[in-house]
Amino acid sequence: NRFNATADIPPQTSIQYQIAIADPVSGSCSGANYVFVGPDGTTGTKFASSSAIPLNNDSVGFENPGRCLRYRTYLTTTNYNVTPTLLDISFNFAL
């Protein structure tokens, strides 16, 4: 259970990620409760690069393993002439 991201990150820019995995509601991911977390499994942190996804199977909030997945990407820059670019992201997952 991990994600791999490929990005172009010029100087003075960064990309961070949060992952949300949830159980489906009535067989559908559209009603799932997504809680976005970072590497320590809390909402206050973000991944700085490709990483293992934390495990949590307590049936509350973030779940891994789970069947529904979303991710957020945070792109930042201090030089408005350049921007980071997320080129590709993939997820490796097994129940």
KOLGU-4560 file (N, C-alpha, C; in nm, 3 decimals, padded with zeros to 5 digits):
<recs>
<n_xx: 00.085 n_yy: -00.117 n_zz: 00.000 ca_xx: 00.000 ca_yy: 00.000 ca_zz: 00.000 c_xx: 00.089 c_yy: 00.124 c_zz: 00.000 mol: A seq: 1 type: ASN>
<n_xx: 00.107 n_yy: 00.180 n_zz: -00.118 ca_xx: 00.188 ca_yy: 00.300 ca_zz: -00.131 c_xx: 00.146 c_yy: 00.379 c_zz: -00.253 mol: A seq: 2 type: ARG>
<n_xx: 00.192 n_yy: 00.503 n_zz: -00.262 ca_xx: 00.171 ca_yy: 00.580 ca_zz: -00.383 c_xx: 00.306 c_yy: 00.627 c_zz: -00.436 mol: A seq: 3 type: PHE>
<n_xx: 00.312 n_yy: 00.642 n_zz: -00.567 ca_xx: 00.432 ca_yy: 00.690 ca_zz: -00.634 c_xx: 00.392 c_yy: 00.810 c_zz: -00.718 mol: A seq: 4 type: ASN>
<n_xx: 00.462 n_yy: 00.921 n_zz: -00.697 ca_xx: 00.434 ca_yy: 01.043 ca_zz: -00.771 c_xx: 00.559 c_yy: 01.085 c_zz: -00.848 mol: A seq: 5 type: ALA>
<n_xx: 00.537 n_yy: 01.130 n_zz: -00.969 ca_xx: 00.643 ca_yy: 01.188 ca_zz: -01.051 c_xx: 00.608 c_yy: 01.334 c_zz: -01.072 mol: A seq: 6 type: THR>
<n_xx: 00.703 n_yy: 01.422 n_zz: -01.042 ca_xx: 00.673 ca_yy: 01.565 ca_zz: -01.048 c_xx: 00.796 c_yy: 01.642 c_zz: -01.096 mol: A seq: 7 type: ALA>
<n_xx: 00.769 n_yy: 01.757 n_zz: -01.154 ca_xx: 00.873 ca_yy: 01.854 ca_zz: -01.188 c_xx: 00.864 c_yy: 01.963 c_zz: -01.081 mol: A seq: 8 type: ASP>
<n_xx: 00.969 n_yy: 01.974 n_zz: -00.998 ca_xx: 00.966 ca_yy: 02.065 ca_zz: -00.885 c_xx: 01.085 c_yy: 02.162 c_zz: -00.897 mol: A seq: 9 type: ILE>
<n_xx: 01.066 n_yy: 02.276 n_zz: -00.964 ca_xx: 01.174 ca_yy: 02.374 ca_zz: -00.977 c_xx: 01.212 c_yy: 02.433 c_zz: -00.841 mol: A seq: 10 type: PRO>
<n_xx: 01.329 n_yy: 02.500 n_zz: -00.831 ca_xx: 01.365 ca_yy: 02.568 ca_zz: -00.707 c_xx: 01.256 c_yy: 02.666 c_zz: -00.667 mol: A seq: 11 type: PRO>
<n_xx: 01.240 n_yy: 02.686 n_zz: -00.538 ca_xx: 01.141 ca_yy: 02.776 ca_zz: -00.478 c_xx: 00.998 c_yy: 02.726 c_zz: -00.494 mol: A seq: 12 type: GLN>
<n_xx: 00.980 n_yy: 02.596 n_zz: -00.522 ca_xx: 00.846 ca_yy: 02.537 ca_zz: -00.531 c_xx: 00.843 c_yy: 02.408 c_zz: -00.451 mol: A seq: 13 type: THR>
<n_xx: 00.724 n_yy: 02.359 n_zz: -00.424 ca_xx: 00.710 ca_yy: 02.229 ca_zz: -00.358 c_xx: 00.575 c_yy: 02.168 c_zz: -00.392 mol: A seq: 14 type: SER>
<n_xx: 00.567 n_yy: 02.037 n_zz: -00.374 ca_xx: 00.441 ca_yy: 01.964 ca_zz: -00.386 c_xx: 00.428 c_yy: 01.876 c_zz: -00.263 mol: A seq: 15 type: ILE>
<n_xx: 00.309 n_yy: 01.877 n_zz: -00.203 ca_xx: 00.278 ca_yy: 01.788 ca_zz: -00.092 c_xx: 00.147 c_yy: 01.717 c_zz: -00.123 mol: A seq: 16 type: GLN>
<n_xx: 00.123 n_yy: 01.606 n_zz: -00.052 ca_xx: 00.008 ca_yy: 01.521 ca_zz: -00.083 c_xx: -00.062 c_yy: 01.481 c_zz: 00.046 mol: A seq: 17 type: TYR>
<n_xx: -00.193 n_yy: 01.458 n_zz: 00.035 ca_xx: -00.271 ca_yy: 01.391 ca_zz: 00.139 c_xx: -00.356 c_yy: 01.285 c_zz: 00.071 mol: A seq: 18 type: GLN>
<n_xx: -00.379 n_yy: 01.177 n_zz: 00.143 ca_xx: -00.452 ca_yy: 01.061 ca_zz: 00.091 c_xx: -00.576 c_yy: 01.038 c_zz: 00.177 mol: A seq: 19 type: ILE>
<n_xx: -00.687 n_yy: 01.003 n_zz: 00.113 ca_xx: -00.809 ca_yy: 00.965 ca_zz: 00.185 c_xx: -00.855 c_yy: 00.831 c_zz: 00.130 mol: A seq: 20 type: ALA>
<n_xx: -00.871 n_yy: 00.735 n_zz: 00.218 ca_xx: -00.924 ca_yy: 00.604 ca_zz: 00.181 c_xx: -01.043 c_yy: 00.578 c_zz: 00.272 mol: A seq: 21 type: ILE>
<n_xx: -01.153 n_yy: 00.529 n_zz: 00.214 ca_xx: -01.275 ca_yy: 00.510 ca_zz: 00.291 c_xx: -01.344 c_yy: 00.381 c_zz: 00.248 mol: A seq: 22 type: ALA>
<n_xx: -01.434 n_yy: 00.337 n_zz: 00.333 ca_xx: -01.520 ca_yy: 00.225 ca_zz: 00.299 c_xx: -01.641 c_yy: 00.279 c_zz: 00.222 mol: A seq: 23 type: ASP>
<n_xx: -01.693 n_yy: 00.204 n_zz: 00.125 ca_xx: -01.811 ca_yy: 00.249 ca_zz: 00.052 c_xx: -01.935 c_yy: 00.252 c_zz: 00.141 mol: A seq: 24 type: PRO>
<n_xx: -02.031 n_yy: 00.336 n_zz: 00.103 ca_xx: -02.159 ca_yy: 00.344 ca_zz: 00.173 c_xx: -02.265 c_yy: 00.289 c_zz: 00.077 mol: A seq: 25 type: VAL>
<n_xx: -02.333 n_yy: 00.184 n_zz: 00.118 ca_xx: -02.434 ca_yy: 00.117 ca_zz: 00.033 c_xx: -02.374 c_yy: 00.078 c_zz: -00.102 mol: A seq: 26 type: SER>
<n_xx: -02.247 n_yy: 00.034 n_zz: -00.100 ca_xx: -02.182 ca_yy: -00.013 ca_zz: -00.222 c_xx: -02.130 c_yy: 00.097 c_zz: -00.313 mol: A seq: 27 type: GLY>
<n_xx: -02.135 n_yy: 00.223 n_zz: -00.270 ca_xx: -02.094 ca_yy: 00.335 ca_zz: -00.356 c_xx: -01.990 c_yy: 00.423 c_zz: -00.286 mol: A seq: 28 type: SER>
<n_xx: -01.891 n_yy: 00.469 n_zz: -00.362 ca_xx: -01.790 ca_yy: 00.560 ca_zz: -00.308 c_xx: -01.840 c_yy: 00.704 c_zz: -00.303 mol: A seq: 29 type: CYS>
<n_xx: -01.949 n_yy: 00.736 n_zz: -00.372 ca_xx: -01.996 ca_yy: 00.874 ca_zz: -00.375 c_xx: -02.045 c_yy: 00.921 c_zz: -00.238 mol: A seq: 30 type: SER>
<n_xx: -02.089 n_yy: 00.832 n_zz: -00.153 ca_xx: -02.135 ca_yy: 00.871 ca_zz: -00.020 c_xx: -02.035 c_yy: 00.841 c_zz: 00.090 mol: A seq: 31 type: GLY>
<n_xx: -01.913 n_yy: 00.803 n_zz: 00.052 ca_xx: -01.811 ca_yy: 00.766 ca_zz: 00.151 c_xx: -01.764 c_yy: 00.889 c_zz: 00.229 mol: A seq: 32 type: ALA>
<n_xx: -01.717 n_yy: 00.865 n_zz: 00.351 ca_xx: -01.665 ca_yy: 00.971 ca_zz: 00.437 c_xx: -01.513 c_yy: 00.977 c_zz: 00.419 mol: A seq: 33 type: ASN>
<n_xx: -01.466 n_yy: 01.076 n_zz: 00.342 ca_xx: -01.324 ca_yy: 01.088 ca_zz: 00.314 c_xx: -01.255 c_yy: 01.177 c_zz: 00.417 mol: A seq: 34 type: TYR>
<n_xx: -01.151 n_yy: 01.125 n_zz: 00.479 ca_xx: -01.068 ca_yy: 01.200 ca_zz: 00.573 c_xx: -00.926 c_yy: 01.198 c_zz: 00.517 mol: A seq: 35 type: VAL>
<n_xx: -00.871 n_yy: 01.315 n_zz: 00.484 ca_xx: -00.740 ca_yy: 01.325 ca_zz: 00.421 c_xx: -00.631 c_yy: 01.329 c_zz: 00.528 mol: A seq: 36 type: PHE>
<n_xx: -00.529 n_yy: 01.244 n_zz: 00.511 ca_xx: -00.423 ca_yy: 01.233 ca_zz: 00.611 c_xx: -00.286 c_yy: 01.235 c_zz: 00.543 mol: A seq: 37 type: VAL>
<n_xx: -00.184 n_yy: 01.255 n_zz: 00.628 ca_xx: -00.045 ca_yy: 01.249 ca_zz: 00.586 c_xx: 00.022 c_yy: 01.123 c_zz: 00.636 mol: A seq: 38 type: GLY>
<n_xx: 00.156 n_yy: 01.122 n_zz: 00.639 ca_xx: 00.230 ca_yy: 00.999 ca_zz: 00.669 c_xx: 00.209 c_yy: 00.942 c_zz: 00.808 mol: A seq: 39 type: PRO>
<n_xx: 00.169 n_yy: 01.026 n_zz: 00.904 ca_xx: 00.146 ca_yy: 00.974 ca_zz: 01.039 c_xx: 00.000 c_yy: 00.937 c_zz: 01.063 mol: A seq: 40 type: ASP>
<n_xx: -00.083 n_yy: 00.945 n_zz: 00.958 ca_xx: -00.223 ca_yy: 00.907 ca_zz: 00.969 c_xx: -00.313 c_yy: 01.015 c_zz: 01.027 mol: A seq: 41 type: GLY>
<n_xx: -00.260 n_yy: 01.138 n_zz: 01.042 ca_xx: -00.341 ca_yy: 01.247 ca_zz: 01.096 c_xx: -00.370 c_yy: 01.352 c_zz: 00.988 mol: A seq: 42 type: THR>
<n_xx: -00.471 n_yy: 01.432 n_zz: 01.012 ca_xx: -00.511 ca_yy: 01.535 ca_zz: 00.915 c_xx: -00.416 c_yy: 01.654 c_zz: 00.912 mol: A seq: 43 type: THR>
<n_xx: -00.329 n_yy: 01.667 n_zz: 01.010 ca_xx: -00.240 ca_yy: 01.782 ca_zz: 01.019 c_xx: -00.108 c_yy: 01.767 c_zz: 00.947 mol: A seq: 44 type: GLY>
<n_xx: -00.085 n_yy: 01.654 n_zz: 00.880 ca_xx: 00.042 ca_yy: 01.633 ca_zz: 00.811 c_xx: 00.020 c_yy: 01.607 c_zz: 00.663 mol: A seq: 45 type: THR>
<n_xx: 00.128 n_yy: 01.622 n_zz: 00.586 ca_xx: 00.125 ca_yy: 01.598 ca_zz: 00.442 c_xx: 00.248 c_yy: 01.518 c_zz: 00.402 mol: A seq: 46 type: LYS>
<n_xx: 00.233 n_yy: 01.436 n_zz: 00.300 ca_xx: 00.346 ca_yy: 01.363 ca_zz: 00.243 c_xx: 00.430 c_yy: 01.460 c_zz: 00.161 mol: A seq: 47 type: PHE>
<n_xx: 00.563 n_yy: 01.451 n_zz: 00.169 ca_xx: 00.651 ca_yy: 01.536 ca_zz: 00.090 c_xx: 00.690 c_yy: 01.468 c_zz: -00.041 mol: A seq: 48 type: ALA>
<n_xx: 00.671 n_yy: 01.336 n_zz: -00.049 ca_xx: 00.710 ca_yy: 01.261 ca_zz: -00.170 c_xx: 00.640 c_yy: 01.126 c_zz: -00.167 mol: A seq: 49 type: SER>
<n_xx: 00.668 n_yy: 01.043 n_zz: -00.268 ca_xx: 00.613 ca_yy: 00.908 ca_zz: -00.273 c_xx: 00.638 c_yy: 00.838 c_zz: -00.140 mol: A seq: 50 type: SER>
<n_xx: 00.542 n_yy: 00.754 n_zz: -00.099 ca_xx: 00.554 ca_yy: 00.697 ca_zz: 00.034 c_xx: 00.459 c_yy: 00.580 c_zz: 00.053 mol: A seq: 51 type: SER>
<n_xx: 00.484 n_yy: 00.504 n_zz: 00.159 ca_xx: 00.388 ca_yy: 00.404 ca_zz: 00.205 c_xx: 00.267 c_yy: 00.480 c_zz: 00.261 mol: A seq: 52 type: ALA>
<n_xx: 00.150 n_yy: 00.419 n_zz: 00.250 ca_xx: 00.027 ca_yy: 00.477 ca_zz: 00.303 c_xx: 00.000 c_yy: 00.412 c_zz: 00.439 mol: A seq: 53 type: ILE>
<n_xx: -00.026 n_yy: 00.492 n_zz: 00.544 ca_xx: -00.045 ca_yy: 00.433 ca_zz: 00.676 c_xx: -00.167 c_yy: 00.341 c_zz: 00.681 mol: A seq: 54 type: PRO>
<n_xx: -00.157 n_yy: 00.238 n_zz: 00.761 ca_xx: -00.268 ca_yy: 00.145 ca_zz: 00.782 c_xx: -00.356 c_yy: 00.194 c_zz: 00.895 mol: A seq: 55 type: LEU>
<n_xx: -00.487 n_yy: 00.173 n_zz: 00.881 ca_xx: -00.583 ca_yy: 00.207 ca_zz: 00.986 c_xx: -00.714 c_yy: 00.138 c_zz: 00.950 mol: A seq: 56 type: ASN>
<n_xx: -00.761 n_yy: 00.052 n_zz: 01.036 ca_xx: -00.884 ca_yy: -00.021 ca_zz: 01.008 c_xx: -00.975 c_yy: -00.019 c_zz: 01.131 mol: A seq: 57 type: ASN>
<n_xx: -01.004 n_yy: 00.102 n_zz: 01.182 ca_xx: -01.086 ca_yy: 00.114 ca_zz: 01.302 c_xx: -01.231 c_yy: 00.150 c_zz: 01.272 mol: A seq: 58 type: ASP>
<n_xx: -01.268 n_yy: 00.157 n_zz: 01.142 ca_xx: -01.404 ca_yy: 00.188 ca_zz: 01.097 c_xx: -01.447 c_yy: 00.331 c_zz: 01.128 mol: A seq: 59 type: SER>
<n_xx: -01.351 n_yy: 00.421 n_zz: 01.152 ca_xx: -01.381 ca_yy: 00.561 ca_zz: 01.179 c_xx: -01.287 c_yy: 00.648 c_zz: 01.096 mol: A seq: 60 type: VAL>
<n_xx: -01.341 n_yy: 00.736 n_zz: 01.013 ca_xx: -01.259 ca_yy: 00.830 ca_zz: 00.935 c_xx: -01.173 c_yy: 00.761 c_zz: 00.832 mol: A seq: 61 type: GLY>
<n_xx: -01.043 n_yy: 00.791 n_zz: 00.833 ca_xx: -00.949 ca_yy: 00.733 ca_zz: 00.738 c_xx: -00.941 c_yy: 00.582 c_zz: 00.758 mol: A seq: 62 type: PHE>
<n_xx: -00.950 n_yy: 00.508 n_zz: 00.649 ca_xx: -00.943 ca_yy: 00.362 ca_zz: 00.653 c_xx: -00.840 c_yy: 00.312 c_zz: 00.552 mol: A seq: 63 type: GLU>
<n_xx: -00.757 n_yy: 00.223 n_zz: 00.591 ca_xx: -00.668 ca_yy: 00.153 ca_zz: 00.499 c_xx: -00.641 c_yy: 00.016 c_zz: 00.558 mol: A seq: 64 type: ASN>
<n_xx: -00.696 n_yy: -00.088 n_zz: 00.501 ca_xx: -00.751 ca_yy: -00.094 ca_zz: 00.367 c_xx: -00.893 c_yy: -00.039 c_zz: 00.358 mol: A seq: 65 type: PRO>
<n_xx: -00.929 n_yy: 00.002 n_zz: 00.238 ca_xx: -01.062 ca_yy: 00.051 ca_zz: 00.205 c_xx: -01.078 c_yy: 00.044 c_zz: 00.054 mol: A seq: 66 type: GLY>
<n_xx: -01.197 n_yy: 00.065 n_zz: 00.005 ca_xx: -01.222 ca_yy: 00.050 ca_zz: -00.139 c_xx: -01.234 c_yy: 00.181 c_zz: -00.215 mol: A seq: 67 type: ARG>
<n_xx: -01.243 n_yy: 00.292 n_zz: -00.144 ca_xx: -01.261 ca_yy: 00.422 ca_zz: -00.209 c_xx: -01.139 c_yy: 00.510 c_zz: -00.179 mol: A seq: 68 type: CYS>
<n_xx: -01.084 n_yy: 00.575 n_zz: -00.281 ca_xx: -00.962 ca_yy: 00.652 ca_zz: -00.263 c_xx: -00.974 c_yy: 00.787 c_zz: -00.332 mol: A seq: 69 type: LEU>
<n_xx: -00.925 n_yy: 00.890 n_zz: -00.264 ca_xx: -00.908 ca_yy: 01.024 ca_zz: -00.321 c_xx: -00.773 c_yy: 01.075 c_zz: -00.273 mol: A seq: 70 type: ARG>
<n_xx: -00.719 n_yy: 01.172 n_zz: -00.346 ca_xx: -00.597 ca_yy: 01.236 ca_zz: -00.301 c_xx: -00.604 c_yy: 01.385 c_zz: -00.328 mol: A seq: 71 type: TYR>
<n_xx: -00.526 n_yy: 01.460 n_zz: -00.250 ca_xx: -00.512 ca_yy: 01.604 ca_zz: -00.268 c_xx: -00.366 c_yy: 01.632 c_zz: -00.295 mol: A seq: 72 type: ARG>
<n_xx: -00.343 n_yy: 01.730 n_zz: -00.380 ca_xx: -00.207 ca_yy: 01.774 ca_zz: -00.410 c_xx: -00.198 c_yy: 01.922 c_zz: -00.380 mol: A seq: 73 type: THR>
<n_xx: -00.100 n_yy: 01.961 n_zz: -00.302 ca_xx: -00.078 ca_yy: 02.100 ca_zz: -00.264 c_xx: 00.046 c_yy: 02.150 c_zz: -00.337 mol: A seq: 74 type: TYR>
<n_xx: 00.027 n_yy: 02.243 n_zz: -00.430 ca_xx: 00.137 ca_yy: 02.301 ca_zz: -00.506 c_xx: 00.165 c_yy: 02.440 c_zz: -00.452 mol: A seq: 75 type: LEU>
<n_xx: 00.290 n_yy: 02.468 n_zz: -00.416 ca_xx: 00.326 ca_yy: 02.599 ca_zz: -00.363 c_xx: 00.447 c_yy: 02.655 c_zz: -00.437 mol: A seq: 76 type: THR>
<n_xx: 00.456 n_yy: 02.787 n_zz: -00.437 ca_xx: 00.571 ca_yy: 02.855 ca_zz: -00.496 c_xx: 00.594 c_yy: 02.986 c_zz: -00.425 mol: A seq: 77 type: THR>
<n_xx: 00.719 n_yy: 03.026 n_zz: -00.417 ca_xx: 00.752 ca_yy: 03.160 ca_zz: -00.368 c_xx: 00.800 c_yy: 03.248 c_zz: -00.483 mol: A seq: 78 type: THR>
<n_xx: 00.809 n_yy: 03.190 n_zz: -00.601 ca_xx: 00.849 ca_yy: 03.262 ca_zz: -00.721 c_xx: 00.738 c_yy: 03.244 c_zz: -00.823 mol: A seq: 79 type: ASN>
<n_xx: 00.659 n_yy: 03.347 n_zz: -00.846 ca_xx: 00.541 ca_yy: 03.334 ca_zz: -00.931 c_xx: 00.572 c_yy: 03.321 c_zz: -01.080 mol: A seq: 80 type: TYR>
<n_xx: 00.699 n_yy: 03.312 n_zz: -01.114 ca_xx: 00.740 ca_yy: 03.285 ca_zz: -01.252 c_xx: 00.757 c_yy: 03.136 c_zz: -01.280 mol: A seq: 81 type: ASN>
<n_xx: 00.755 n_yy: 03.055 n_zz: -01.174 ca_xx: 00.768 ca_yy: 02.910 ca_zz: -01.190 c_xx: 00.664 c_yy: 02.841 c_zz: -01.103 mol: A seq: 82 type: VAL>
<n_xx: 00.627 n_yy: 02.721 n_zz: -01.143 ca_xx: 00.529 ca_yy: 02.644 ca_zz: -01.067 c_xx: 00.567 c_yy: 02.497 c_zz: -01.072 mol: A seq: 83 type: THR>
<n_xx: 00.539 n_yy: 02.422 n_zz: -00.966 ca_xx: 00.562 ca_yy: 02.278 ca_zz: -00.972 c_xx: 00.454 c_yy: 02.212 c_zz: -01.058 mol: A seq: 84 type: PRO>
<n_xx: 00.487 n_yy: 02.095 n_zz: -01.113 ca_xx: 00.393 ca_yy: 02.023 ca_zz: -01.198 c_xx: 00.388 c_yy: 01.877 c_zz: -01.156 mol: A seq: 85 type: THR>
<n_xx: 00.269 n_yy: 01.828 n_zz: -01.123 ca_xx: 00.250 ca_yy: 01.685 ca_zz: -01.098 c_xx: 00.235 c_yy: 01.618 c_zz: -01.233 mol: A seq: 86 type: LEU>
<n_xx: 00.327 n_yy: 01.527 n_zz: -01.267 ca_xx: 00.326 ca_yy: 01.462 ca_zz: -01.397 c_xx: 00.247 c_yy: 01.332 c_zz: -01.394 mol: A seq: 87 type: LEU>
<n_xx: 00.256 n_yy: 01.258 n_zz: -01.283 ca_xx: 00.192 ca_yy: 01.127 ca_zz: -01.276 c_xx: 00.182 c_yy: 01.085 c_zz: -01.131 mol: A seq: 88 type: ASP>
<n_xx: 00.073 n_yy: 01.017 n_zz: -01.098 ca_xx: 00.061 ca_yy: 00.958 ca_zz: -00.964 c_xx: -00.007 c_yy: 00.822 c_zz: -00.979 mol: A seq: 89 type: ILE>
<n_xx: 00.043 n_yy: 00.723 n_zz: -00.907 ca_xx: -00.015 ca_yy: 00.589 ca_zz: -00.911 c_xx: -00.022 c_yy: 00.533 c_zz: -00.771 mol: A seq: 90 type: SER>
<n_xx: -00.116 n_yy: 00.442 n_zz: -00.752 ca_xx: -00.138 ca_yy: 00.380 ca_zz: -00.623 c_xx: -00.126 c_yy: 00.229 c_zz: -00.634 mol: A seq: 91 type: PHE>
<n_xx: -00.051 n_yy: 00.168 n_zz: -00.544 ca_xx: -00.038 ca_yy: 00.024 ca_zz: -00.535 c_xx: -00.114 c_yy: -00.018 c_zz: -00.412 mol: A seq: 92 type: ASN>
<n_xx: -00.215 n_yy: -00.103 n_zz: -00.429 ca_xx: -00.301 ca_yy: -00.135 ca_zz: -00.318 c_xx: -00.341 c_yy: -00.282 c_zz: -00.323 mol: A seq: 93 type: PHE>
<n_xx: -00.343 n_yy: -00.344 n_zz: -00.208 ca_xx: -00.391 ca_yy: -00.482 ca_zz: -00.197 c_xx: -00.469 c_yy: -00.494 c_zz: -00.065 mol: A seq: 94 type: ALA>
<n_xx: -00.583 n_yy: -00.565 n_zz: -00.072 ca_xx: -00.661 ca_yy: -00.588 ca_zz: 00.051 c_xx: -00.596 c_yy: -00.693 c_zz: 00.136 mol: A seq: 95 type: LEU>
</recs>
